[in-house]
Amino acid sequence: MPINSNNTLSVVKIGGNIVDNPDALNSFLTDFHQMKGRKLLIHGGGVMATKMAEQLGIETKKVDGRRITDEDTLRVVTMVYAGWINKNIVASLQKIGCNAIGLSGVDANCIPSKRRNPEPVDFGFVGDPVTRKMNGKLLSTLIENDVIPVFCAITHDEKGSLLNTNADTVASSLAIALSKFYRTTLYYCFEKEGVLRDVNDESSLIPLMNHESFIKLKSQGIIADGMIPKLDNSFKAINEGVSEVVVLHAKNLLEKRGTILNP
Amino acid sequence: MPINSNNTLSVVKIGGNIVDNPDALNSFLTDFHQMKGRKLLIHGGGVMATKMAEQLGIETKKVDGRRITDEDTLRVVTMVYAGWINKNIVASLQKIGCNAIGLSGVDANCIPSKRRNPEPVDFGFVGDPVTRKMNGKLLSTLIENDVIPVFCAITHDEKGSLLNTNADTVASSLAIALSKFYRTTLYYCFEKEGVLRDVNDESSLIPLMNHESFIKLKSQGIIADGMIPKLDNSFKAINEGVSEVVVLHAKNLLEKRGTILNP
């Protein structure tokens, strides 16, 4: 399928904090349904996974804010992300007339991944998508049949093991793979207005950023912590074919109001 | 798509006892992969769901052998069936080169269901497929693209609620819906050789049965207990368009050796 300007796709990622709040989630799903044009959703769910692990007496271990996924934890995240959260989001979308289909990266081999190197830190069953091996063709077939893919962040190594994967990375990988078929915009929805100069001041939004200004703001320490990997993912996606990335509050999806990232 | 004799489909259901045994499951999945032609898989998983409920301190209540599904139990079965079991089966199939896609009845609204009447027994979040509302078109599109659907037995009421559904019924409903597109054979794989005259004697297999002989064997008390709903489902499927039903041991799938049911 040739890319032309009418052939647009929105790839939307919604974070775990909103997934964990039923009212915020329902409001977001209504907005997502109202978004015009071709689209695809990726959801997180770390908050609920941590609660379920607690109920099962499994200790959650993190290094640098990233979950270490042993066999018991893999079972929990697969149950919570691919089972409970994914199917409930699809049921909620179906209820309002949005023909969603819930998928993980293992399904139809949508997201083949590579287990992360155990050095210097062994994160266990954690992997990163191999973007060049991804095949957007089936997803494009679904989308052209008016079926909306809804992804959780579970992938696989093609050798029989499921892998826990960062949901932001799943979103950027899908956006990259689908940019071969569509002019693709990637939306990172979370609980802040966008990229802020001052993380405690929601009015300090940076409305527009390119790679050069990102490097500068990072060197000045204005962009720090969890925002760095999100923006690294974003500029990697732009570098590999995604037209535009928008970092924004979930409630502002329809107005597309947040930080817009360009090359 | 017109039905012709070359346009065949195998709908295969595998029971929870085999799903719970890693060696038996892997051996079965290898056979399933080697089965020629178009195909689709449905899996149970009750044994693992009961274990997970126990770990979470949730009491499993049954009436006449059927699980009562309260809100906590619905969460458990959705996590176990649609999450852990479904994604692991798909990962195992992908490993051996079978391009599987894991689905539930809520995905793409494949299996709209009706919550069961709370009288005389309130089974909670339990429902039965509404076959006339099922749409086999998307499944047929997947199958024609050499993607193999793998279903768990979770459906939904189209009003936002997931529903726990009998896996045998999910299998027969899918077979009925797809018999509009294909000459369909439904395989019920379990841990017996087929329908037996004497449940304790594996050599007492009844190789062939039609509806008339089923009624007779039932009235004589030769067919009893759990086999009755399975065979009721089977003859209902045959009555609604399925060409043939085979009840057999999972290890005999490739030889198609078991009880063959005809109109």
Contacts between the chains, C-beta under 8 A, distances in Angstrom:
chain1	res1	chain2	res2	distance
A	52	B	79	7.9
A	55	B	56	5.9
A	56	B	55	5.9
A	56	B	56	6.7
A	75	B	84	5.8
A	78	B	83	5.1
A	78	B	84	5.3
A	78	B	87	5.5
A	78	B	88	7.7
A	79	B	52	7.9
A	79	B	79	3.6
A	79	B	80	6.5
A	79	B	83	4.0
A	79	B	84	5.0
A	80	B	79	6.5
A	80	B	83	7.1
A	81	B	83	7.3
A	82	B	82	6.8
A	82	B	83	4.4
A	82	B	86	7.4
A	82	B	87	5.1
A	82	B	102	7.9
A	83	B	78	5.1
A	83	B	79	4.0
A	83	B	80	7.1
A	83	B	81	7.4
A	83	B	82	4.5
A	83	B	83	2.4
A	83	B	84	6.9
A	83	B	86	7.9
A	84	B	75	5.9
A	84	B	78	5.3
A	84	B	79	5.0
A	84	B	83	6.9
A	86	B	82	7.4
A	86	B	83	7.8
A	87	B	78	5.5
A	87	B	82	5.1
A	87	B	104	5.6
A	87	B	106	5.6
A	87	B	107	7.9
A	87	B	154	6.3
A	87	B	162	5.8
A	88	B	78	7.7
A	88	B	162	6.8
A	90	B	104	8.0
A	90	B	106	5.0
A	90	B	107	5.9
A	91	B	106	5.0
A	91	B	156	4.8
A	91	B	160	5.4
A	91	B	161	6.8
A	91	B	162	5.5
A	92	B	160	5.5
A	94	B	106	6.2
A	94	B	109	5.5
A	94	B	156	6.5
A	94	B	158	6.2
A	94	B	160	7.8
A	95	B	158	6.7
A	95	B	159	5.8
A	95	B	160	4.0
A	99	B	108	6.1
A	99	B	109	6.3
A	100	B	107	7.4
A	100	B	108	7.5
A	101	B	103	7.4
A	101	B	107	4.5
A	101	B	108	4.3
A	102	B	82	7.9
A	102	B	103	7.8
A	102	B	104	7.1
A	102	B	106	7.2
A	102	B	107	5.1
A	103	B	101	7.4
A	103	B	102	7.8
A	103	B	107	7.9
A	104	B	87	5.7
A	104	B	90	8.0
A	104	B	102	7.1
A	106	B	87	5.6
A	106	B	90	5.0
A	106	B	91	5.0
A	106	B	94	6.2
A	106	B	102	7.2
A	107	B	87	7.9
A	107	B	90	5.9
A	107	B	100	7.4
A	107	B	101	4.5
A	107	B	102	5.1
A	107	B	103	7.9
A	108	B	99	6.1
A	108	B	100	7.5
A	108	B	101	4.4
A	108	B	147	5.3
A	109	B	94	5.5
A	109	B	99	6.3
A	138	B	145	6.6
A	138	B	147	6.5
A	141	B	141	7.0
A	141	B	145	6.5
A	145	B	138	6.6
A	145	B	141	6.5
A	147	B	108	5.2
A	147	B	138	6.5
A	154	B	87	6.3
A	156	B	91	4.8
A	156	B	94	6.5
A	158	B	94	6.2
A	158	B	95	6.7
A	159	B	95	5.8
A	160	B	91	5.4
A	160	B	92	5.5
A	160	B	94	7.8
A	160	B	95	4.0
A	161	B	91	6.8
A	162	B	87	5.8
A	162	B	88	6.7
A	162	B	91	5.5
